[in-house]
Amino acid sequence: MAVLIRLAKQTKCPFAIKSGDHGMAASNVQDGISVSLKTLNEITISTDKQTVAIGPGNTWSTVYSTLEKDGIGVAGGRYPSVGVGGLMCDCSREIGRCRQHLVNVFNG
C-alpha cells in the first residue's frame, strides 16, 4: 500500500480505497487506481475474549455474525455492507462511538 501511495503521489494519479460494499461510487475513481481491501478480512479473538483484531476488508455483517458465535459484541456500523476500514476512517456521526473502543492500529 505504501508503494501504491508513493507511486500515485509521484505520478499524480488519483486513487481510491474500498473497504466494504457501501458507498461504491465514493470508493472508485475514474482514470485512476481503485484498491480493494477485501482480502484483509481476518477476525481474531484474543484468548481472554477482551479484544478482537478485525481486518479493514471485513463488512460489519461479517464481524457481527462471527463474534456473535462467541457471545462478543462490538461497536460498529449500522448497515451490514459498510466496511470496517471505511467506517473507522470516515468522519461521520458514528465515528466517536466506534473509535473510542479502538485499542490499536496495526501499521505493518
C-alpha positions in Angstrom: 0.0 0.0 0.0 2.8 2.4 0.8 4.4 1.8 -2.6 1.0 2.4 -4.3 0.5 5.7 -2.4 4.1 6.8 -3.2 3.6 6.0 -6.9 0.3 7.7 -7.1 1.7 10.8 -5.5 4.7 10.8 -7.8 2.6 10.4 -10.9 -0.3 12.5 -9.7 -2.5 9.5 -10.3 -5.8 9.6 -8.4 -6.7 6.6 -6.3 -9.5 5.4 -4.0 -9.5 2.7 -1.4 -12.6 0.4 -1.0 -13.2 -1.4 2.3 -16.8 -2.8 2.1 -19.7 -2.7 -0.3 -21.3 0.5 0.9 -20.8 3.7 -1.0 -19.4 2.1 -4.1 -19.3 5.4 -6.1 -17.1 7.1 -3.4 -14.8 4.1 -3.4 -13.9 4.3 -7.1 -12.0 6.8 -9.2 -12.2 7.4 -12.9 -8.9 7.2 -14.8 -7.1 6.2 -11.6 -6.4 3.3 -9.3 -9.1 1.6 -7.2 -7.8 -0.6 -4.4 -10.0 -3.2 -2.6 -9.2 -4.2 0.9 -11.5 -7.3 0.7 -8.7 -9.8 1.3 -7.7 -8.1 4.5 -10.6 -9.8 6.2 -9.2 -11.6 9.3 -11.1 -11.6 12.6 -9.0 -12.9 15.5 -10.5 -13.0 19.1 -8.0 -12.8 22.0 -7.8 -15.8 24.3 -9.4 -13.8 27.1 -12.1 -12.5 24.7 -11.5 -8.9 25.7 -10.1 -7.7 22.3 -10.7 -8.6 18.7 -8.4 -7.9 15.7 -10.6 -7.0 12.8 -9.2 -6.6 9.3 -10.4 -3.5 7.3 -11.7 -5.6 4.5 -14.5 -7.0 6.6 -18.0 -5.8 6.4 -19.8 -5.2 9.7 -22.3 -8.0 9.0 -19.4 -10.5 8.8 -17.9 -9.1 12.0 -21.2 -9.3 13.9 -22.1 -12.8 12.8 -18.6 -14.1 13.6 -18.4 -12.5 17.1 -22.0 -13.5 17.9 -20.9 -17.1 17.9 -18.7 -16.3 20.9 -21.1 -14.0 22.6 -19.0 -11.0 21.9 -20.3 -7.6 20.8 -18.5 -4.6 19.3 -19.4 -1.0 18.4 -19.5 -0.7 14.6 -21.7 0.2 11.6 -25.4 0.1 11.5 -25.6 -1.0 7.8 -24.4 -4.6 7.2 -22.5 -3.7 4.0 -20.4 -0.9 5.5 -16.7 -1.9 5.6 -14.7 -1.8 8.8 -11.9 0.3 7.3 -14.3 2.8 5.8 -16.2 3.4 8.9 -13.1 3.7 11.1 -11.6 6.3 8.8 -14.8 8.2 7.9 -15.8 11.5 9.6 -19.4 10.5 10.2 -21.5 10.8 13.3 -20.7 7.2 14.2 -17.0 7.8 14.5 -17.0 8.7 18.1 -18.8 5.6 19.2 -16.5 3.3 17.1 -13.1 4.9 17.6 -13.5 5.2 21.4 -13.3 1.4 21.5 -10.2 1.2 19.2 -7.3 -0.2 21.2 -4.6 -0.3 18.5 -4.0 0.1 14.8 -1.5 -2.3 13.1 0.7 -0.4 10.7 2.8 -3.1 9.1 
